[in-house]
Amino acid sequence: MLAVSHLYKKYADFAAVNDVSFSVGKQEILSIVGPSGAGKSTLLHLVGALDKPDAGSVLIAGVDILKLPSKKQARFRNSNIGFVFQFHHLLPEFTALENVCMPLWINGTQKKDAASQAGAMLEIVGLGGRLENKPSELSGGEQQRVAIARALVTRPSVVMADEPTGNLDSANAAAVHDLFLHLRKTTGQTFIMITHNDALAAMTDRTLTMRDGKIVEEKINN
């Protein structure tokens, strides 16, 4: 599903990502761990085409996204990559349903079809009864579920999650991670997740450990 080859990213004399290569299979949940400053978020931004590397390639579903012209890259990213961040970044003036509709509207999906698809995805993440609630009317865990539904609604090739449970209490963090496992089974979704939570990382299929911009360990989890 995804192949990263020899990625480099330097800031002045500092190598934030230093010759990183790895691959992710379809329906795999991969976690990336390591101390703060190890380069995890920078790596995710490069793999998700939110930033440009100094060298290397990223293939998603066979497409080298770094070679696409900027407009085609943006369209590919919106359709094929879902993002979930530590802070949900929901638009406060819109309902849960409207927030999840946003990527579909950007893709040109008709409003009626977008609402149907967004509603179905909110049902999958357990918020079928909260479609008309605005973010201020939802708990932290519910807001993150809306953000996950928004990331998944275009049926992307891969979802990239940067500390998706970092702003949640332990119960909601475990619930979100269980949701990822459920979505992998029900939708065939592939996930790359950055986390500082070793217990949650151990529940994924495979864990990569980063340090000083490099992958220093790979572990297959049982």
C-alpha positions as CSV (number, residue, x, y, z in Angstrom):
1,M,0.0,0.0,0.0
2,L,2.8,2.4,0.9
3,A,6.6,2.4,0.2
4,V,9.0,5.0,1.6
5,S,12.5,5.0,0.2
6,H,15.5,6.9,1.5
7,L,13.8,10.0,2.8
8,Y,15.9,12.9,3.9
9,K,14.9,16.2,5.4
10,K,17.4,18.7,6.8
11,Y,16.9,22.0,8.6
12,A,20.1,24.0,8.4
13,D,22.7,21.4,9.6
14,F,20.1,19.3,11.5
15,A,18.8,16.1,9.8
16,A,15.3,15.7,11.1
17,V,14.7,12.6,8.8
18,N,17.9,10.8,7.8
19,D,17.7,8.1,5.2
20,V,14.4,6.5,6.3
21,S,12.9,3.6,4.3
22,F,9.9,1.4,5.2
23,S,6.8,-0.1,3.7
24,V,3.2,-0.7,5.0
25,G,0.9,-3.4,3.8
26,K,-2.8,-3.1,3.0
27,Q,-4.9,-3.3,6.2
28,E,-1.8,-3.0,8.4
29,I,-1.7,-0.8,11.4
30,L,1.9,0.5,11.9
31,S,2.9,2.5,14.9
32,I,6.0,4.8,15.0
33,V,7.4,5.6,18.5
34,G,10.4,7.3,19.9
35,P,11.4,10.3,22.1
36,S,10.4,13.9,21.4
37,G,12.5,15.3,18.6
38,A,13.2,12.0,17.0
39,G,11.7,13.1,13.7
40,K,8.4,11.2,13.9
41,S,6.0,14.1,13.0
42,T,8.4,15.4,10.3
43,L,8.4,11.9,8.8
44,L,4.6,11.7,8.8
45,H,4.3,15.1,7.2
46,L,6.8,14.0,4.4
47,V,5.0,10.7,3.8
48,G,1.6,12.5,3.7
49,A,2.9,15.2,1.3
50,L,2.4,18.0,3.7
51,D,6.0,18.9,3.4
52,K,8.7,18.2,0.8
53,P,11.8,16.1,1.5
54,D,15.3,16.9,0.3
55,A,15.5,13.4,-1.3
56,G,13.7,10.2,-1.4
57,S,10.4,8.8,-2.7
58,V,6.9,8.0,-1.3
59,L,4.7,5.6,-3.3
60,I,1.1,5.2,-2.2
61,A,-1.0,2.6,-4.1
62,G,1.8,2.6,-6.7
63,V,1.8,6.4,-7.3
64,D,5.0,8.4,-6.5
65,I,3.2,11.3,-4.9
66,L,6.3,13.5,-4.6
67,K,6.6,13.6,-8.4
68,L,3.0,14.9,-8.9
69,P,2.5,18.5,-9.9
70,S,1.2,20.5,-6.9
71,K,-2.5,20.6,-8.0
72,K,-2.6,16.8,-8.8
73,Q,-0.7,16.1,-5.5
74,A,-3.3,18.1,-3.6
75,R,-6.2,16.2,-5.2
76,F,-4.4,12.8,-4.7
77,R,-3.8,13.7,-1.0
78,N,-7.4,14.7,-0.4
79,S,-8.7,11.5,-2.0
80,N,-6.1,8.9,-0.9
81,I,-4.7,10.1,2.5
82,G,-6.6,10.7,5.7
83,F,-5.1,12.7,8.5
84,V,-5.9,12.6,12.2
85,F,-4.0,14.9,14.6
86,Q,-3.7,15.2,18.4
87,F,-6.1,18.2,18.2
88,H,-9.1,17.5,16.2
89,H,-9.2,20.7,14.2
90,L,-13.0,20.6,13.8
91,L,-14.7,23.8,12.5
92,P,-16.7,25.0,15.5
93,E,-19.5,26.6,13.5
94,F,-20.4,23.4,11.7
95,T,-22.1,20.3,12.9
96,A,-20.5,16.9,13.1
97,L,-22.1,15.9,9.8
98,E,-20.9,19.1,8.1
99,N,-17.4,18.7,9.4
100,V,-17.2,15.1,8.0
101,C,-18.7,16.3,4.7
102,M,-15.8,18.8,4.1
103,P,-13.4,16.5,2.3
104,L,-16.2,15.2,0.1
105,W,-17.3,18.8,-0.8
106,I,-13.7,19.6,-1.7
107,N,-13.8,16.6,-4.0
108,G,-16.9,17.9,-5.7
109,T,-19.4,15.4,-4.3
110,Q,-23.0,16.5,-4.4
111,K,-24.4,17.7,-1.1
112,K,-27.0,15.0,-0.8
113,D,-24.4,12.2,-1.5
114,A,-21.9,13.8,0.8
115,A,-24.4,13.9,3.6
116,S,-25.3,10.3,3.1
117,Q,-21.6,9.1,3.0
118,A,-20.7,11.3,6.0
119,G,-23.7,10.1,8.0
120,A,-22.8,6.5,7.3
121,M,-19.2,7.0,8.5
122,L,-20.3,8.7,11.7
123,E,-22.6,5.7,12.3
124,I,-19.5,3.4,11.9
125,V,-17.5,5.4,14.5
126,G,-20.5,5.3,16.9
127,L,-21.9,8.8,16.5
128,G,-25.0,8.1,14.4
129,G,-27.1,10.0,17.0
130,R,-24.9,13.1,17.1
131,L,-25.0,14.2,13.5
132,E,-26.4,17.7,14.2
133,N,-24.3,18.4,17.3
134,K,-21.6,21.1,17.0
135,P,-18.1,20.4,18.4
136,S,-18.8,22.4,21.6
137,E,-21.6,20.0,22.3
138,L,-19.4,16.9,22.1
139,S,-17.0,15.4,24.5
140,G,-13.3,15.2,23.7
141,G,-13.5,11.6,22.7
142,E,-16.5,12.3,20.5
143,Q,-14.8,15.2,18.8
144,Q,-11.8,12.9,18.0
145,R,-14.2,10.3,16.6
146,V,-15.6,13.0,14.3
147,A,-12.1,13.8,13.2
148,I,-11.5,10.1,12.5
149,A,-14.7,9.9,10.5
150,R,-13.6,13.0,8.5
151,A,-10.3,11.3,7.7
152,L,-12.0,8.1,6.6
153,V,-15.0,9.4,4.6
154,T,-13.2,9.5,1.3
155,R,-12.1,5.9,1.8
156,P,-8.4,6.8,1.6
157,S,-5.6,4.4,0.8
158,V,-4.0,5.1,4.2
159,V,-4.8,7.1,7.3
160,M,-2.0,8.9,9.0
161,A,-2.5,9.7,12.7
162,D,-0.2,12.0,14.6
163,E,-0.6,11.4,18.4
164,P,-4.4,10.8,17.9
165,T,-4.9,10.0,21.5
166,G,-2.4,12.4,23.0
167,N,-5.1,14.9,24.1
168,L,-7.4,12.2,25.6
169,D,-7.7,10.5,28.9
170,S,-6.7,6.8,29.2
171,A,-10.2,5.5,28.7
172,N,-10.9,7.5,25.6
173,A,-7.4,6.8,24.3
174,A,-8.1,3.1,24.5
175,A,-11.5,3.5,22.9
176,V,-10.0,5.4,19.9
177,H,-7.3,2.7,19.4
178,D,-10.0,0.0,19.6
179,L,-11.9,2.0,17.0
180,F,-8.8,1.8,14.7
181,L,-8.7,-2.0,15.1
182,H,-12.4,-2.2,14.4
183,L,-12.1,0.0,11.3
184,R,-9.3,-2.0,9.9
185,K,-11.6,-5.1,10.0
186,T,-14.8,-3.4,8.8
187,T,-13.4,-1.0,6.1
188,G,-10.0,-2.6,5.3
189,Q,-8.3,0.6,6.3
190,T,-4.5,1.0,6.6
191,F,-3.1,3.1,9.4
192,I,0.2,4.7,10.3
193,M,0.1,6.0,13.8
194,I,2.6,8.1,15.8
195,T,2.2,7.6,19.6
196,H,4.1,8.0,22.8
197,N,1.8,5.4,24.4
198,D,3.8,2.1,24.5
199,A,0.7,0.1,25.5
200,L,-1.2,1.4,22.5
201,A,1.7,0.8,20.2
202,A,2.0,-2.8,21.3
203,M,-1.6,-3.3,20.1
204,T,-0.6,-2.5,16.5
205,D,0.7,-5.0,13.9
206,R,4.2,-3.6,13.8
207,T,6.2,-0.9,15.6
208,L,9.1,1.2,14.2
209,T,11.3,3.1,16.7
210,M,12.9,6.4,15.6
211,R,15.8,8.1,17.2
212,D,17.8,11.1,15.8
213,G,16.0,11.0,12.5
214,K,16.5,7.3,11.8
215,I,14.6,4.1,12.3
216,V,16.6,2.2,14.8
217,E,14.3,-0.8,15.6
218,E,11.5,-2.7,14.0
219,K,9.2,-4.9,16.1
220,I,6.4,-7.3,15.0
221,N,3.7,-7.3,17.7
222,N,1.8,-10.4,18.6
